[in-house]
Amino acid sequence: MTHQPLITPADLMVRLGSALGVILLDVRWRLGADDPRGEYAAAHIPGARYVDLEGDLSGPPDEQRGRHPLPSMEQFARTAARWGVRPDSPAVVYDDNGGMSAARAWWLLRWIGHEPVQVLDGGLGAWLAAGGPITADAQTWEPAPPAEVHGRSSMPTVDADEIVDGRVDVLLDARATARFRGDEEPIDRVAGHIPGALSAPTTDNLQADGRFRGADELRARFARLGVQPGRRVAVYCGSGVTAAHEILALELAGMTAELFAPSWSGWIADRQRPVATGE
């Protein structure tokens, strides 16, 4: 069964009101956010479980693997089970930042083989605009056996050696254009981009209201960047979080891409690797 990667607020309301149920995950996080867990505690979609991006969606700190390393598959399977995710559990993830952090949870669930997962298009803002309810009530749920969650991954990754050796045909940099060019670098110690990469900011995947652009529009966008059938495409960002958003947008366009999980922060950990600036 093919699962659409996005769900609308209206469709989520129907799902929450049905007997089928859904595992709802609140992945509010952004760089510099004061207290996303407190924001969740103050107001969230009824039934949602809070997801800590750095604690739940990342492995232990590791310079070579970037600022937000992937957890192991086994570790993340245990985390997903703690949320109550079973193989047949439909899951919906949301944030309040255009899907930038929710897409990381979407990617990771798909990575461990959990296919029935969707991102709430437009996030919490779209939910509220559609008249969706919110609550401050604490949520409780039953955990699932972790062995049932881990399946075959549908989300491939690429490593630095494959990029250096030219085995990737199209390499997309999902960060803001100013960071790609090296005009500024507010987070990592080196500014610039991986040589040969193309600037493809994740913000360009979205409409003004924070919802994803349509499939045709996204397909045209990525075609202009050289994404074509049969070409190997990889995506990176600063730490591997928003690159998942780009992979989601590519999937909406009917295209596939691999994640360079260490991303820019992992690339520059090896001082022998080349760095480019400018366009």
Secondary structure as GFF3:
##gff-version 3
##sequence-region A 1 279
A	DSSP	beta_strand	6	7	.	.	.	ID=ss1
A	DSSP	alpha_helix	9	16	.	.	.	ID=ss2
A	DSSP	beta_strand	23	26	.	.	.	ID=ss3
A	DSSP	alpha_helix	36	42	.	.	.	ID=ss4
A	DSSP	beta_strand	49	50	.	.	.	ID=ss5
A	DSSP	alpha_helix	53	56	.	.	.	ID=ss6
A	DSSP	three_ten_helix	63	65	.	.	.	ID=ss7
A	DSSP	alpha_helix	73	82	.	.	.	ID=ss8
A	DSSP	beta_strand	91	94	.	.	.	ID=ss9
A	DSSP	alpha_helix	102	111	.	.	.	ID=ss10
A	DSSP	beta_strand	117	120	.	.	.	ID=ss11
A	DSSP	alpha_helix	123	129	.	.	.	ID=ss12
A	DSSP	three_ten_helix	146	148	.	.	.	ID=ss13
A	DSSP	alpha_helix	160	164	.	.	.	ID=ss14
A	DSSP	beta_strand	170	173	.	.	.	ID=ss15
A	DSSP	alpha_helix	177	181	.	.	.	ID=ss16
A	DSSP	beta_strand	198	199	.	.	.	ID=ss17
A	DSSP	three_ten_helix	202	205	.	.	.	ID=ss18
A	DSSP	alpha_helix	215	224	.	.	.	ID=ss19
A	DSSP	beta_strand	233	236	.	.	.	ID=ss20
A	DSSP	alpha_helix	243	252	.	.	.	ID=ss21
A	DSSP	beta_strand	258	259	.	.	.	ID=ss22
A	DSSP	alpha_helix	263	267	.	.	.	ID=ss23
###
